[in-house]
Amino acid sequence: MSRISAFHSRGVMDGPGSVIRSMAAAMVPATACGRYTWSVSVPEDTAEPLVAFAGLDVQPGDGGVEETQAEIQDCDILTVLDGALHNRKELARDLGLDPSFHDTGMDEKLLVEGYLREGTNFFRRINGEFSLVLFDRKKNCLIAVRDRFGTHPLFMTSDGESYVIATEIKSLFAHPDFKASPNMSLVRRYMFSSYRYTFGTEETFFEGVSLLAPNNIWVLEDGDVRQETLWEFDVANRSEISDEDAIDQFHALLEDS
């Protein structure tokens, strides 16, 4: 199971490496085996944000978890992916990459190459179950994406100076600027109305913590936040095809899924 931790901060912070490692460690089960990789982008200019990412790939077991710090000195794009890209070979061929690659971290390299060429539009071409976080240092742009159905969660909190994002809520509270506090409004609705009122909302049971909506591209650029739709069904664009062709296309899509 993969997991994501990330933060973006404009304030001064002591020990950012220790912070992101604590956030990652908060999501590691008591008995687990696997690895996690973390990285910190320390700005040369104090006006630029401090950004740290961690990606975990851990499974239940007793083998222990290996920790690695990624070297990013010459990297303008940081990204971490949770999930699977089902059309990775097709995307790789379109980008002129070797579609047979299996190296560790190649999905992230594919995302970076696609983003550099097409921007956020590249994410709309992905067929998969995923969430991802990407930071573009040159554009001072932080991006978080969830797939059409929201199969992989991303939780977020912010105080205006720092944005913290993670697969699991407990990782957010490993960041020193944020403390867990109950969202009593949602608690009351859950206890006295119906649990159904907690569905379909970006609210969580923790004050100030939201769930990034499915089918969403969330962008923080130069201090401004905007959200874009990842995928839309074009009802107006109706194909005039025969029933036989429609059945063939349906079977092809079902097998591909």
N, C-alpha and C positions, 0 to 999 in steps of 0.2 A: 504494500500500500504506500503510495506516495503522499507527501504532505508538503505544504508551502508555509513559510514564514517570511515576512518582509516588513521593513519600515522605511519611511521617508521623512526626514526631519530637517527643519531649518534652524533649529536651536543647537547650541553647543552641547555635546554629550561626552561624558567620560566613559571610555571603554566600550565603544560600539560593537567590537568583536565579541566581548563577553555578553552583551545584551542579546545579539542575534543567536548566539550559541545557547543561551538560556531559553530563548523562545523556541528554538528547535528541540531542545532537550525536554521541554514541557509536553511535547507530543509523542515522545518515545515511550512505548509500553514498558512495564516493569521487566518483562522477559521479551527480548526482541533480538533479531539479528538483521544485519544490513549495513547501510552507510548513510551519512548525510554530509552534504557539501555546503559550506557557507562562504560568503564573500562580503567585503565592505568596500564601498566606493567613497573614499575620503576626498572632499573637494579641496582644490588648491586655493580657491577664492571663498571666503567666509559667506559670501552672498549666495553661493550655490548650496544645494541640499546635500545632506549626508544620507546615503542609501545603503541598506544592507539586505541581503537575500540569503535564505537557506532552503535547500531542497532535500527532503528525506525520502529514502526508499528502504523501508523496514518491513519485516514480517515477524510473526510470532516465532519464538525460538530462543535458544540459549547461546547463540554464537557471539553475542555482543554486537555493538554498533560502532563501526569505524567512522572517524571524523576526519574531514579533509578541508583545508582552506584553499579556495580557488584563487589563482593568480589573475588579477584583472587590471593590472596597471595600464595596459595598452588597449583596453576594451571600452568602447563607447556604448555598448548595449549589454545590459544584464537581463537575464530572463530565467524563470524557473517554471516548470510544467508539472501539473498533476493530472495524470490520465493517459489516454491513448489516442493517437492520430491514426484513424483507420485508412485514410488515403495517403499515407506518408510516401509511398512509392510514386504515386501519381504526382504529388506535390514536388518531390525531389526531381523527377524527370523534367517537370515544367521549369524548375529553377536551374537545370543543368548540373544537378548533383548526382552522385552515384546512387541509384535507387536500392541497391543491395546492401547499403551500409548497416552495420549493427554495432558501431562503437558506442561506448557510454557517452551520454550527453549529445548524441547526434540529433535527437528530436529538438533540443534547444537550439542547436546550430541551424537546423532547418527553419525554425521560427524566426531566428535573427535574420537569416538571409531573405526570407519572404517579407519580413517587415521592412528591411532596408530597401527593397525593390518596390513594394506596394503599399507601405504604411499599414494602417489598421484594416484596410480592405482585404489584406491577405488572410486575416483571421476568419473572414466570411467564407473562404474557400475550404476551410477545414471541415472534414467529415470525421467526427469523433466524439468521445466522451472526455471532457477535459475542463480544467480551469488553468489559468496561467497569469503570471505577473511579469511585466517587462518594464525596464527603465531605460529611456533614451537620454544619455547624458548631454549630448549636444543640444537637444531640444528642451532639456529640463522637463521631461515628460514621463509620468508614471502611468502605466496602463494595467488594468485588471480585466480579465475576460472570463465569462462562464458560457458553456455551450448552450444550445437551444433549450434543452430540457433541465439544465441545472443539475446534472448528475454528480458533479463535484462541487462542494460548497466553498465559498470564500466569505469570511467574516471580516468586518472592518470597524475601526474606531478612529476618532480624530479629536484633537483639541484645538485645531486651527493651525498649529505649528507642526505637529507630527501626524502622519497617517500610518497606521499599523494594520497589516493585512495578514490573515492566516487561515489555514484550513480548519483549525479547531480554535474555539473561543479561548481555551485555557492558555494558548500560546500568546494571545494578546496581553494577558495580565502578567506575563513574565517580563514585559516591557516596564521600566521603572516609572514612566509617566502616567500609567493607567492602573486603576484599582477596580476590583469587581464590586458592583453595586446593583441590587435588583431593580428591574423595571416593574414597579408595582402596578402600573396601569395594565400591562399585559398579564401579570400574575392574577389580578382581579378578574380580568375577562376570562382567563382560563379556568379559574376556580368557581366563579359564580355565574358565568354565562354558558359557555360551551367551548370545548377544546377546538371546535371548528373555527372559532374566531382567531385562532393563532395560525391558521393556514393561510397561504397566499399573501403573507405580509413580510416586509423586510425587517420588522421589529424582532428583537430577541428578548429573552428573559433577563438580559443584563442592560442596564442603563447606558445609553450612548453607543451600544454595539449593534450594528445592522448587518443583515445578510445581503450580499450583493445579489440582485435579481438575476434569474436565469436569462439567457438570450441577450446578454448585455456586454457592451464594451464601455468600461468606466475609464475616463481619462482625466488626469490631473496635469495641467500644463500651465506653467508660470503662475501658479496659485489659483487658477480657475478650474472648476470641475464641470465636466459635461459627460453625458451618457448617450451612447449610440446603440441602436438595435443591431444585433449580430445578424439576424436572419428574419426575413419577412415573406409570408406566402402571398404571392401576387395573384389575387382573385381575378383581376381584370384580364390577365394574360392567359386566356383559355386556348389550349391547343386543339385544333380540329384534326383529330386522328381517329382511326377506326377503333372499334371495340377490341379487335384482335391485337392491334399495336399497343393499345392501352394495357391489355393483359400482359403482353410480353414485357413492357416497361415496368409494370408492377412487379413481375417475377424477378426481373433483373435487379431492381432496387431492393427487393426483399432478400435476395441472395447476397447482395453486396453488404447489407446491414448486418 
